[in-house]
Amino acid sequence: DKIVVVLGDNIIEGNIRAAADKFRAQKEGARILLKEVPDPQRFGVPVFEGDRIVKVEEKPKNPASNYAVIGIYMYDYRVFEFIRSLKPSQRGELEITDVNNFYINDGKMQWDVLDGWWSDAGTFESLIAAGNMVAKTGANKK
């Protein structure tokens, strides 16, 4: 069946409803969410040809775009076939970027840009920044 994977260090302002609805309507394949960031070299970065992603590069020194692939992924049933075929990277880890590139190479990857702010709260600094964004958003809604 189809699944959505959300990494635990992702904090978003809004929701993923629109992207999830589009994914439900997809017959097959995958969907990733992107966000423009000032420091894309810290993340998986999509490489575009026109409006099509041709690959995702993991933490590139010279990013091909200013977008990060955020840690929200939507996959069809084939994801587990892809995972079983993965080999550890130079870091000794199985990389989600490799899964995304399987779908891209198969021509089955779709994408959306996330509305609102996003934080990868995986460092102390980014966790503090995310907390401040949440506090500011809450204060603005009062």
Secondary structure, 3 states (H helix, E strand, C coil): CCEEEECCCEEECCCCHHHHHHHHHCCCCEEEEEEECCCHHHCEEEEEECCEEEEEEECCCCCCCCEEEEEEEEECCCHHHHHHHCCCCCCCCCCHHHHHHHHHHCCCEEEEECCCCEEECCCHHHHHHHHHHHHHHHHHCC
